[in-house]
Amino acid sequence: MTCGLVVFFLIFAKIYEKKKIMFKGHPKGLYALALANTGERFGYYTMLAIFVLFLQAKFGFNEAQSGQIYGAFLGFVYFMPLIGGILADRFGYGKMVRAGIVVMFLGYLLLAVPMMGATAKVTMFSALALIAIGTGLFKGNLQVMVGNLYDEAKYSPFRDNGFSLFYMAINIGSMFAPMTATKVTDLFLGKAGFTYVPQIPSLAHQYLDGTISADALQSFEVLAAQQNYTGDLAVFAQNYIDSLSTAYNYGFGVACISLVLSMAIYICCRNWFKHADVNTKQAKEMGNTTVKVVELTPEQTRTRMTALFMVFAVVIFFWMSFQQSGLCLTFFARDYTANTASGFSRIGFNIWALTLIAISVYTLFSTFQSETIKNRIISGVITLLLWGAAAALYLGMPETISILPQEFQQFNPFFVVALTPVSMAVFGALAKRDKEPSSPKKIGMGMVVAALGFTVMAMASLHLMSPAELKAAGGVSNTLVSPNWLISTYLVLTFAELLLSPIGISFVTKVAPPKYKGMMMGCWFCVTAIGNYLTSVIAKIWGTGMPLWMVWGVLVVLCLLSAIVIFSIMKRLEAATKEC
């Protein structure tokens, strides 16, 4: 699977480098750094796709408890780049990146080892700490090196597009992660003689704890019978919990493989980007002319830092909202969304069909943008073949398919990969007319679009039971909504993400004072950490009895207020950007 991701990205790179379309004007080092990040993100999101489900299955944590751990972990993951950036400004970016890969590998390896009893919690938290520390050393510093590639005058105009392509590569890895996690866990759970049912882990823990209600007990007995189990329910409950938890452990092990590949890519392709692996201190010592060494006045430094921290304060609430994909949106998928799909929506749950569709977007752009008729014809034929293959996969699917909660998480990265060329084309056309919005305006627009995404969820939840009412009813909702509601939400949130995340990173690398680049990129991830930790706030109110539509309404209000703030300070932000 991981090798397939590499091939997937290389096909893109080869096609568009050759035809000078999307990759025109970009340094070669972008491909190597993007591929290294693709492998790392594939492993990370494979783990994250099943992490909350693992917490609830293994330890019996409720939504608030698992949300607290999830939020704290994400917060730690995105806080550590601040430390990694400070260290990189002193010791070098590349050293931190390599150390980060090694530390992350050890963390994932520890998480992949099945443990029982109290040891399991100690091992899990130790693994999470190592993953967070390793990510802190790796993530921000790799992206600073990408930014350094664009400090050369000939590459500078392509900075925003370069980060969009880099972000696309991240999401190629993310797109395959939920399916991989699902396949691995299903494989090992099946070897134990069970099939996955979302409601069983919670009911099993309630039965073993003696807290199960009469309605829930009835549901549990029915589900146990469906697993062809007729013996002692306590034995069934324990066996199912142990088998499912072990299957999740093996799913975490996938990340180890992907990190080995990331390290291999980074080392083998180092000549492509080694000139960008130089901080300001090293550049001065070496007399390096590639890395831009700009001396700013105290006033210029202050202006830039102020602009950055203004943006940082706003994006906290975007990440608080967006990262619900692995938390409350997964709860919604598990408890309120139909676990089957039929009709055209089935194609969204076939990762290979999605892959073909994503590639076809790029070949379609090639059809219209190629410089020769021959290349246009070739691209057009390939596009039609890809559509035909996707259609064949769709027609070969059963009329109704079963879907799992974590599978919805593949839609966001798919939309990122598929819509990146659309986004680049739109803003490229606006740029030619001198009408492209500034980076701060794009960030503000992203907040508005995020609000629209959660408005969709509020509409889907109007007539549903609250989570508290659902628990009292035995954990089975009497009304299940179409998967299309969640798919639509992920589509809208993807538009928001494309406006905010890669553009925000590009903004930081452009505006940050040169001697503080590593630290400022670390600060970007630090505020991301705060936003990720605040995801637990929504998890805490999830089971309080608040109507479900109001839970999503909280996120709508926060996103809109953030948009109002950033548009109110737009002149100051744009002034700081024009100085760079």
C-alpha positions in Angstrom: 0.0 0.0 0.0 2.7 2.4 1.0 4.6 1.7 -2.2 1.4 2.4 -4.1 1.3 5.8 -2.6 4.7 6.6 -3.9 3.8 5.4 -7.4 0.6 7.4 -7.3 2.5 10.6 -6.5 5.3 9.9 -9.0 2.8 9.5 -11.8 1.5 13.0 -11.1 5.0 14.4 -10.9 6.2 12.7 -14.1 3.2 13.7 -16.1 3.1 17.3 -15.1 6.9 17.9 -15.0 7.1 16.6 -18.5 4.3 18.7 -19.8 5.1 21.8 -17.8 1.6 22.3 -16.5 0.9 22.2 -12.8 4.5 21.6 -11.8 5.9 24.4 -13.9 8.3 26.7 -12.0 8.7 24.4 -9.0 12.0 23.2 -7.6 12.9 19.5 -7.8 13.3 19.3 -4.1 9.6 19.8 -3.6 8.9 16.3 -4.9 11.3 14.6 -2.6 10.1 16.5 0.5 6.5 16.0 -0.5 7.0 12.2 -0.9 8.8 11.9 2.5 5.9 13.7 4.1 3.3 11.6 2.2 4.7 8.4 3.8 4.8 9.9 7.3 1.2 11.3 7.0 -0.1 8.0 5.7 1.1 6.3 8.9 -0.1 9.1 11.1 -3.6 9.1 9.7 -3.8 5.3 9.6 -3.3 5.5 13.3 -5.7 8.4 13.8 -8.5 6.8 11.8 -9.0 4.2 14.5 -7.5 5.8 17.6 -10.7 7.0 19.3 -12.4 3.7 18.4 -9.4 1.9 20.0 -9.7 3.9 23.2 -13.3 3.0 23.5 -12.8 -0.6 22.6 -9.7 -1.3 24.7 -10.5 0.7 27.8 -14.2 1.4 27.7 -13.8 5.2 27.7 -16.9 7.2 27.0 -17.0 10.0 24.4 -15.9 12.7 26.9 -12.9 10.6 28.2 -11.8 9.5 24.7 -12.3 13.1 23.5 -10.1 14.4 26.3 -7.2 12.0 25.4 -7.7 12.6 21.6 -7.6 16.4 22.1 -4.6 16.2 24.5 -2.7 14.0 22.1 -3.4 16.2 19.1 -2.5 19.3 21.1 0.8 17.7 22.1 1.5 16.7 18.5 1.0 20.2 17.2 2.7 21.9 20.2 5.9 20.1 19.8 6.9 21.7 16.5 7.5 24.9 18.5 10.3 23.1 20.4 11.4 21.4 17.2 11.6 24.7 15.4 13.6 26.4 18.2 16.1 23.4 18.1 16.2 23.6 14.3 17.0 27.3 14.3 20.1 26.4 16.3 21.1 22.9 15.1 19.7 22.6 11.6 16.4 21.5 10.0 17.6 18.2 8.5 19.0 16.8 11.8 15.7 17.4 13.4 13.7 15.8 10.6 15.8 12.6 10.7 15.6 12.4 14.5 11.9 12.9 14.3 11.4 9.9 11.9 13.4 7.7 14.3 11.5 8.8 17.4 8.1 8.4 15.7 9.0 4.9 14.5 9.7 3.9 18.1 6.4 5.3 19.2 4.3 3.5 16.5 6.2 0.3 17.2 5.3 0.5 20.9 1.7 1.3 20.0 1.5 -1.8 17.8 2.4 -4.2 20.6 -0.7 -5.7 22.2 -0.7 -5.2 26.0 -3.1 -6.2 28.8 -4.1 -4.7 32.1 -2.5 -1.6 33.6 0.6 -2.1 31.4 -1.5 -1.3 28.3 -2.3 2.2 29.5 1.3 3.0 30.4 2.5 1.6 27.0 -0.1 3.6 25.1 0.6 6.9 26.7 4.4 6.3 26.3 3.8 5.6 22.6 1.7 8.7 22.2 4.4 10.8 23.8 7.1 9.5 21.4 4.9 10.0 18.4 4.2 13.6 19.5 7.8 14.4 20.1 8.9 12.8 16.8 6.2 14.7 14.9 7.4 17.9 16.5 10.9 17.4 15.3 9.7 16.3 11.8 6.7 18.2 10.7 7.4 21.9 11.0 11.1 21.7 10.0 10.3 19.7 6.8 7.9 22.5 5.8 10.4 25.2 6.5 12.7 23.5 4.1 9.9 23.6 1.5 9.6 27.3 2.1 13.4 27.8 1.8 13.2 26.2 -1.7 11.1 29.2 -2.7 13.4 31.9 -1.3 15.3 31.9 -4.6 13.9 34.7 -6.8 13.0 32.4 -9.7 10.8 30.2 -7.5 9.3 32.9 -5.3 6.2 33.6 -7.4 5.2 30.0 -7.1 5.3 29.7 -3.3 1.5 29.4 -2.6 1.0 26.9 -5.5 4.1 25.0 -4.2 2.5 24.6 -0.8 -0.8 23.6 -2.4 1.0 20.8 -4.2 2.8 19.8 -1.0 -0.5 19.7 0.8 -1.9 17.6 -1.9 0.9 15.0 -1.4 0.0 14.9 2.3 -3.5 14.0 1.5 -2.6 11.3 -1.0 -1.3 9.5 2.1 -4.3 10.5 4.2 -6.7 9.2 1.5 -5.6 5.7 1.8 -5.2 5.6 5.5 -8.8 4.9 6.7 -9.1 2.0 4.2 -5.8 0.5 5.2 -6.7 0.8 8.9 -10.1 -0.9 8.2 -8.7 -3.7 6.1 -5.9 -4.6 8.7 -8.3 -4.5 11.7 -11.0 -6.5 9.8 -8.4 -9.1 8.8 -7.2 -9.8 12.4 -10.7 -9.5 13.9 -11.9 -12.0 11.3 -9.2 -14.4 12.3 -10.6 -14.3 15.8 -14.0 -15.3 14.4 -15.7 -11.9 14.8 -17.0 -9.2 12.6 -17.0 -5.5 13.5 -20.2 -4.0 14.9 -19.8 -0.4 16.2 -22.2 -0.9 19.1 -20.6 -4.0 20.6 -17.5 -2.6 22.4 -19.5 -0.1 24.5 -22.2 -2.6 25.3 -19.5 -5.2 26.2 -17.9 -2.9 28.7 -21.2 -1.9 30.2 -22.0 -5.6 30.7 -18.7 -6.4 32.3 -19.0 -3.3 34.5 -22.5 -4.1 35.6 -23.8 -0.8 34.3 -25.9 -2.0 31.4 -29.5 -1.1 31.2 -32.4 -3.5 30.4 -32.8 -2.1 26.9 -29.0 -2.1 26.3 -28.8 -5.7 27.5 -31.5 -6.8 25.1 -29.5 -5.1 22.2 -26.3 -6.8 23.4 -27.9 -10.3 23.4 -29.1 -9.8 19.9 -25.7 -8.6 18.6 -24.0 -11.5 20.4 -26.3 -13.9 18.6 -25.5 -12.3 15.3 -21.9 -13.1 16.0 -23.0 -16.8 16.2 -22.2 -16.8 20.0 -24.5 -18.7 22.3 -22.4 -19.1 25.5 -21.7 -16.9 28.5 -22.2 -13.3 27.6 -19.3 -12.3 29.9 -16.9 -14.5 28.0 -18.2 -13.1 24.7 -17.8 -9.6 25.9 -14.2 -10.1 27.0 -13.1 -12.1 24.0 -14.6 -9.5 21.6 -12.9 -6.6 23.4 -9.5 -8.4 23.4 -9.8 -9.4 19.8 -10.8 -6.0 18.5 -8.2 -4.2 20.6 -5.4 -6.5 19.3 -6.6 -5.9 15.7 -6.3 -2.2 16.3 -2.8 -2.7 17.6 -1.8 -4.4 14.3 -3.4 -1.6 12.4 -1.1 0.9 14.2 1.9 -1.2 13.0 1.2 0.0 9.4 2.7 3.4 10.4 6.1 1.7 11.1 6.4 0.5 7.5 5.5 3.9 6.1 8.1 5.7 8.2 10.8 3.4 6.9 9.9 4.4 3.4 9.8 8.1 4.4 13.4 7.9 5.7 14.6 6.1 2.6 13.1 8.8 0.3 14.5 11.6 2.5 18.1 10.1 2.4 18.1 9.0 -1.2 16.8 12.3 -2.6 18.7 14.6 -0.3 20.8 16.2 -3.1 17.5 17.6 -4.5 17.0 19.8 -1.4 20.2 20.0 0.7 20.7 23.6 -0.2 17.4 24.3 1.6 18.6 22.5 4.7 20.3 25.6 6.0 19.1 28.0 8.6 20.0 31.6 8.9 22.8 31.0 11.3 24.4 28.4 9.1 23.9 30.5 5.9 25.9 33.4 7.5 28.7 31.1 8.6 28.9 29.4 5.2 28.4 32.5 3.0 25.4 30.7 1.5 23.7 32.7 -1.3 20.8 30.4 -1.9 19.1 30.9 1.5 17.9 34.5 1.7 19.5 36.3 4.6 17.5 39.4 5.2 18.2 41.8 8.0 15.1 43.5 9.3 14.7 46.6 11.4 13.1 46.1 14.9 10.0 47.8 13.6 9.7 45.5 10.6 10.3 42.5 12.8 7.6 43.7 15.2 5.1 44.4 12.4 5.6 40.9 10.9 5.4 39.2 14.3 2.2 41.0 15.1 0.5 40.0 11.8 1.5 36.4 12.4 0.1 36.3 15.9 -3.1 37.9 14.8 -3.6 35.0 12.2 -2.5 32.5 14.8 -5.3 33.6 17.2 -8.0 33.1 14.6 -6.9 29.7 13.1 -7.2 28.1 16.6 -11.0 27.9 16.1 -10.7 26.5 12.6 -8.6 23.6 13.9 -11.0 23.2 16.8 -13.8 22.7 14.2 -12.0 20.9 11.5 -10.4 18.2 13.6 -13.8 16.9 14.7 -13.4 14.5 11.7 -11.7 12.0 14.0 -13.9 12.7 17.0 -17.5 14.0 16.9 -18.0 13.5 13.2 -16.9 9.9 13.7 -19.3 9.6 16.6 -22.0 10.9 14.3 -21.0 8.4 11.6 -21.1 5.5 14.1 -24.4 6.4 15.9 -26.6 8.4 13.5 -25.6 7.5 10.0 -26.8 4.5 8.0 -24.2 1.8 8.0 -25.0 0.8 4.4 -24.8 2.7 1.2 -26.6 2.2 -2.1 -26.9 3.9 -5.4 -24.2 6.2 -6.7 -22.9 7.1 -3.2 -21.4 3.5 -3.1 -18.5 4.6 -5.3 -17.3 6.9 -2.5 -16.4 3.9 -0.4 -14.3 2.2 -3.0 -10.8 3.7 -2.5 -9.6 2.4 -5.9 -12.5 4.1 -7.7 -11.7 7.3 -5.8 -8.1 7.0 -6.8 -9.0 6.7 -10.5 -11.3 9.7 -10.3 -8.6 11.8 -8.6 -6.0 10.9 -11.3 -8.6 11.7 -14.0 -8.9 15.3 -12.7 -5.2 15.8 -13.4 -5.4 14.1 -16.8 -8.5 16.2 -17.7 -6.6 19.4 -16.9 -3.7 18.1 -19.0 -6.2 17.6 -21.9 -7.0 21.3 -21.9 -3.6 22.7 -20.9 -1.1 20.6 -23.0 0.8 22.6 -25.5 0.5 20.1 -28.4 -2.5 18.4 -30.0 -0.8 15.0 -29.6 -0.5 15.4 -25.8 -4.1 16.7 -25.6 -5.4 13.6 -27.4 -3.3 11.2 -25.2 -4.5 13.0 -22.0 -8.1 12.9 -23.2 -7.9 9.1 -24.0 -6.3 8.4 -20.6 -9.1 10.4 -18.9 -11.8 8.4 -20.7 -10.0 5.1 -19.8 -9.8 6.2 -16.1 -13.5 7.1 -16.1 -14.3 3.7 -17.7 -12.3 1.8 -15.1 -14.0 3.7 -12.3 -17.4 3.0 -13.8 -16.5 -0.7 -14.1 -15.5 -0.8 -10.4 -18.8 0.9 -9.5 -20.9 -1.5 -11.6 -19.1 -4.5 -10.0 -20.0 -3.4 -6.5 -23.0 -5.1 -4.6 -26.3 -3.1 -4.7 -25.9 -2.4 -1.1 -22.5 -2.2 0.8 -21.7 -2.1 4.5 -19.7 0.9 5.7 -17.7 1.6 8.9 -17.5 4.9 10.7 -13.8 5.5 10.0 -14.3 5.1 6.3 -15.8 8.6 6.1 -12.4 10.1 6.9 -11.1 9.2 3.5 -13.4 11.7 1.8 -11.6 14.8 3.1 -8.1 13.8 1.7 -9.8 12.6 -1.6 -11.4 16.0 -2.0 -8.1 17.7 -1.3 -6.3 15.7 -3.9 -9.0 16.1 -6.5 -9.8 19.8 -5.9 -6.2 21.0 -5.6 -5.8 21.6 -9.4 -9.2 23.2 -9.5 -8.2 25.6 -6.7 -4.9 26.4 -8.4 -6.6 27.0 -11.7 -9.2 29.3 -10.2 -6.6 31.4 -8.3 -4.2 31.3 -11.2 -6.8 32.8 -13.5 -7.6 35.4 -10.9 -3.9 36.2 -10.5 -3.6 36.8 -14.3 -6.3 39.4 -13.9 -4.7 40.8 -10.8 -7.8 39.8 -8.8 -6.4 37.0 -6.7 -7.3 37.4 -3.0 -4.4 37.9 -0.6 -3.4 35.1 1.7 -5.1 36.7 4.7 -8.4 37.1 2.7 -8.2 33.4 1.7 -7.8 32.5 5.4 -10.9 34.6 6.3 -12.9 33.0 3.5 -11.9 29.6 4.8 -13.5 30.4 8.1 -16.8 31.3 6.5 -16.8 28.1 4.4 -16.1 26.1 7.5 -19.1 27.6 9.1 -21.2 26.5 6.1 -19.8 22.9 6.5 -21.1 22.6 10.1 -24.4 24.2 9.1 -24.9 21.2 6.9 -24.4 19.0 10.0 -26.9 21.1 12.0 -29.5 20.6 9.2 -28.9 16.8 9.2 -29.3 16.7 13.0 -32.6 18.6 13.4 -34.8 15.6 14.1 -32.3 13.3 15.7 -32.0 12.2 19.4 -29.4 13.9 21.5 -26.4 11.7 22.4 -27.8 11.5 26.0 -31.2 10.3 24.7 -29.4 7.8 22.4 -27.5 6.3 25.3 -30.6 5.9 27.4 -32.3 4.1 24.5 -29.7 1.4 24.4 -27.2 3.1 21.9 -29.3 2.4 18.8 -30.9 5.4 17.1 -34.4 5.0 15.7 -33.5 7.4 12.9 -30.4 7.1 10.7 -29.5 9.7 8.1 -28.1 9.2 4.7 -24.3 9.0 4.4 -24.6 11.8 1.9 -24.9 14.3 4.7 -21.5 13.5 6.0 -20.0 13.3 2.6 -21.4 16.8 1.8 -19.9 18.1 5.1 -16.5 16.8 4.2 -16.7 18.4 0.8 -17.5 21.8 2.2 -14.8 21.5 4.9 -12.3 20.6 2.3 -12.9 23.9 0.4 -12.3 25.6 3.8 -9.1 23.6 4.4 -7.7 24.4 0.9 -8.3 28.1 1.6 -6.7 28.1 5.0 -4.2 25.3 5.7 -1.7 25.4 2.8 -2.1 29.1 2.4 -1.5 29.7 6.1 1.7 27.7 6.0 2.8 29.6 3.0 1.9 32.9 4.8 4.1 31.9 7.8 7.2 31.0 5.7 6.8 34.3 3.7 6.1 36.7 6.6 8.2 35.2 9.4 11.5 37.1 10.1 14.3 34.9 8.7 16.1 34.3 11.9 12.8 33.1 13.5 11.5 30.9 10.7 11.7 27.6 12.6 10.2 29.1 15.7 7.3 30.8 13.8 6.5 27.6 12.0 6.5 26.0 15.4 4.1 28.7 16.6 1.8 27.9 13.7 1.6 24.3 14.9 1.4 25.4 18.5 -1.8 27.3 17.9 -3.0 24.3 15.8 -2.3 22.3 19.0 -4.5 24.6 21.0 -7.3 24.2 18.5 -6.8 20.4 18.4 -7.0 20.2 22.2 -10.1 22.3 22.2 -11.8 19.6 20.1 -12.4 17.9 23.5 -14.7 20.8 24.5 -17.2 19.6 21.8 -16.8 16.0 23.0 -17.6 17.1 26.5 -20.9 18.7 25.5 -21.7 15.8 23.2 -23.4 13.7 25.9 -24.8 16.5 28.1 -28.3 16.4 26.7 -27.8 19.4 24.4 -29.7 18.9 21.1 -27.4 17.6 18.5 -28.0 20.5 16.1 -26.9 22.9 18.8 -23.6 21.0 19.2 -22.8 21.8 15.6 -24.3 25.3 16.0 -21.5 26.0 18.5 -18.9 25.4 15.8 -20.8 27.5 13.3 -20.8 30.5 15.6 -17.1 30.1 16.5 -16.1 29.9 12.8 -18.2 33.0 11.9 -16.9 35.0 14.8 -13.3 34.1 13.7 -14.1 35.2 10.2 -15.4 38.6 11.5 -12.2 39.1 13.5 -9.8 38.4 10.6 -11.7 40.6 8.2 -11.7 43.4 10.7 -7.9 43.4 10.8 -7.4 42.7 7.1 -5.6 46.0 6.3 -2.9 45.3 8.8 -2.4 41.7 7.6 -2.2 42.7 4.0 0.2 45.5 4.8 2.6 43.0 6.5 2.3 40.7 3.5 3.2 43.4 0.9 6.4 44.1 2.8 7.8 40.6 2.1 
